Amino acid sequence: MYNLLLADDDAITRRGLQSLKIWEKLGIRIIESVSDGLEALDALARLPVDILLTDVKMPRMDGLILAEKAHRLYPYLSIVFVSGYDDVDYIRQALRLQAIDYILKPIAPDELERCFTQVLNRISEQKVHQSEVQKLLDSYKAGMSFIEENLLGILVTSDTIPEHQLQSVVKALNPAKADSIYFPVAVRTRFSDFPQQDTLSLLGDNIRCFILDRNKGQFIALFSLNHRTDSAERKRLASKLRDSIKAIGALRCICAYSDQDGSVWDIRALCSKARSILDNSFCCPDGSVISNADRLCMGSALPPRTGITAEELERLVLSEKPDQLKQYIIQLFSDLKNTNFQNPGDFLPYLTPVLQALEDLIRRRFTVEDDYPSSITALINRLSDTFCLDDMQMTLLQHCEEIQDTLRSRPDSETALRINRVKQYIQAHYSENLTLETIARQINLAPTYLCLLFREKTGQTMNAYITDVRMEKARALLADVNLKLFDISSAVGYPNPSYFTRLFRKHTGITPTEYRNRCIKEVGHK
């Protein structure tokens, strides 16, 4: 359906044109009828108009001036003139204003239909042309963005590139981006396959950012700006990046940025500074956004070495007050946090007494190593691969909780009952922000041990089961055409509709909209 704006100072002519049957036949709707050019301009600004049918002679602003202004503001608008003045000069002016046709009063319906058939053909051709131009523009932008991203990537990772080639790369970027200001953020995260486009889309269309130098969970996010930044804006951009990464489901994320921005010539030094800050961020908690000033405030004193025997640790493990063991480990890590160690390997020597006591405990309490979920060697590997100091503390706490739960293990009948309680809780609370810790508290088990137990007894991970339940509920809700996709997404525990759509498609093979359309068709067939 095409929208037509009718402008004519003769009320009888307007009513006559509006009453014609050919509009419905041609698929045209008269969206508004006005009496002069000024009213027509106002309507064009308010309404989606495809065709302007205007009289030449009108008070306040005639049709020719209206057409000139309308064409300048809306170049794709199709214009048809109508007039009772059979004047060659009017016709010439109309054609200069790129009018499609010129119709004389009294208007013959056959002539009007012929004219507007031509108008619709031209609009169709314009839309095809516009689509082709847009595709070319999109391809050009994508190609230029790809080239720019790769050239910037060379600057960020150019430790071995010869100086003369480096100069060539900078010069290739500089003409088009001479006024660009670059601001890098070094990121460490936990993602096996980082969803780059999802993250960039959450930043917003008005923010240009490139994801560069991805390597083992770390990368550089290089913001391209058209102005210099101050410390507040740099922190805001880094925080927005952190929030975007968290929003797409990153379990861990730390963002580090330097105290400066710069031109294309400064990119290497700026990225190197941001990486250096990130390398010193192991003591920072998950979700941190840190600058060089934050790093300089970190402690540097060596923590005291805390020893514990296997017997002492065993008493803590088997104590009727399980929080005693937790408090011991928390205090140990509280001392470690006052350092500026750079990686897990710096901290492991200070955990050796606890690890040795755990190993002795396991040897005394378990006759066969397979009786225990994981060995001390596996624990050291897990600690060495932790994301930050809080993550290391959590890993050690979970390991100790596993030992506690294993030593207090229940028969299989009790285990089955607990698994059923977990399933019932998930089915009752699927719309909430379910966390492993929350579910584990319902049955008084350590989160890590619950994960192992659930997978062993059901054959699938708890996250997979939660997703299955939510997708089943979503399918039922999608059958109700009165519910909006946003409401359904929130109702099944996904506040972000885009993320829900991607997850639904991955789970079912089709989008929520496609599934709803199938439901509608099935109801229609019945």
Residue, then its C-alpha position, 0 to 999 in steps of 0.5 A: m500500500y502506497n501513501l498519497l498526499l493530496a493538496d488542492d484548494d478546491a474542496i469539491t475537487r478533493r472530495g471527488l478525488q477521495s471518492l474514486k475507486i481506482w485508489e483501492k485498485l492501484g493499492i494507494r491510500i490517500i493518507e491526508s488531504v490539505s488545501d495549500g502548500l504550507e499545510a502539505l509541507d507540514a504533512l510531509a514532515r509528519l507522515p510517510v508519504d510516497i506520492l504528492l498529488t498537488d494543484v498548481k494554483m493554491p493560496r499561501m504557497d502554490g504547487l510549484i514552490l511546494a514541489e521545489k521544497a518537497h523535492r529538496l527535502y524528500p528527493y525520492l518523493s513522486i510528484v504529480f501536478v493537476s491544474g485547470y490551466d492549460d499553460v505550456d509554462y506551467i508544464r515546463q516548470a513541472l517537468r523541470l521539477q522532475a514531476i512524473d506527470y501533469i493532469l488537466k482538470p476536469i480529471a478523467p478517471d482513465e487518465l488518472e489511472r494511466c498516470f498513477t500506474q506509471v507512478l507506481n512503476r517508477i516507484s518500484e524501479q526507484k526502490v530496486h535502484q535504492s536497494e542496489v545502491q545500498k548494497l554497494l554502499d554496505s559492501y564498500k563500507a564493509g570492505m573499507s572497515f575490513i581493510e582498516e581493521n587489518l591495518l590497525g591489527i598490524l600496528v597493534t601486533s607489529d613487534t617484528i615488522p620492519e620500520h619502513q613497512l610500519q611507516s607505510v601502514v601508518k600512512a595508509l591509515n592516516p589520510a582517511k583517519a587523519d583526525s581520528i583519536y584512538f583509545p585502547v582497552a586491554v581485555r582478559t576474559r573467559f570465552s572459548d569463542f568470543p562473540q565479537q559482533d554481539t559485543l560490538s553491537l551492544l556498544g551502540d551504533n555511534i561507537r566505533c571499536f575494533i577487536l584486535d590481537r585475540n589470543k588465549g582469552q585476551f584481546i585489544a579493544l581499540f576505540s576510534l573517536n573523533h575527539r580527545t578524551d578525558s579520564a572520565e570518558r576513558k573510564r566510561l568507555a572501558s566500563k561500557l565495554r566491560d558491561s557489554i562483554k558481561a551482557i553476552g554471558a562472559l563468566r570472567c572479565i577484566c578491562a585495563y586502559s592507559d591514562q592517554d589516547g592518541s593518534v594513529w602514530d601512537i597506537r603501538a605505545l598505547c596498546s603496549k601500556a594497556r597490556s602492561i596494566l592488564d598483566n599486573s591485574f591478577c589481584c583485581p576482582d572479576g569485572s574490574v576496570i583499571s587504569n595505570a593509577d589503579r595499578l600503582c595503588m596496589g600493594s607490594a609487601l610479601p604475605p606471611r607464609t601460613g603453614i597448616t598440618a594435615e591433622e589441623l586441616e582434617r579437623l577443619v574439613l570434618s568440623e560440625k562448623p564447615d564455615q571454619l575451613k572457609q574462613y581459614i582460606i578467606q583469611l589466607f587470601s586476604d593476606l595475598k591480596n596485598t601484593n602486586f604479583q602478576n600471575p598464578g605462579d607467583f601465588l602458588p608457593y604461598l599456597t604450598p602448605v595448604l596443598q600439601a596438607l590436602e594431599d596428605l589428607i586425601r592419602r589418609r582418607f582415600t585408599v584408591e585415588d579414583d574414590y575422590p573426584s579430582s587429584i591434587t595434581a588436577l587442583i594445581n593445574r586448575l589453580s594455575d589456570t585461574f583468571c584472577l585471585d578471587d577465582m583462585q580462592m573460589t577454586l580452592l574453596q570449591h575443592c575443599e567443599e568437594i572433599q567435605d561433601t565426598l566424606r559426608s556422601r549419601p546413598d544413591s537413593e538420597t542422591a536421586l532425591r536431591i537431583n529431583r529436588v534440583k529439577q523441581y526447583i529449576q522448573a519452579h524458578y526458571s524465570e529467575n536469574l538462576t545461579l549454581e550457588t543458589i541451586a546448591r543451597q537448596i540441597n546443602l551441597a557444594p556447587t562444584y560437587l552438585c555439577l559433577l553429581f547432576r551430570e553423572k546422574t542425568g547425563q547432561t550439565m545443569n546449564a543444559y537442563i536449565t536451557d531445556v526447561r526455559m526453551e520448553k516454556a518459551r515454545a508454549l508462550l510463543a503459541d500465544v500471539n498476544l504476548k510480545l517477544f520481549d515479554i516472553s524473553s523476560a518470562v523465561g529468564y533472559p532479559n536480553p531479547s537478542y540473546f534469547t533469540r540466538l539461544f532459541r535458534k541454536h536450540t531449535g534451529i529456527t527463530p522465535t518468530e518463525y516458530r510462532n508463524r508455524c504455530i499460527k499455520e498449524v492452528g489455521h489448518k485445524 
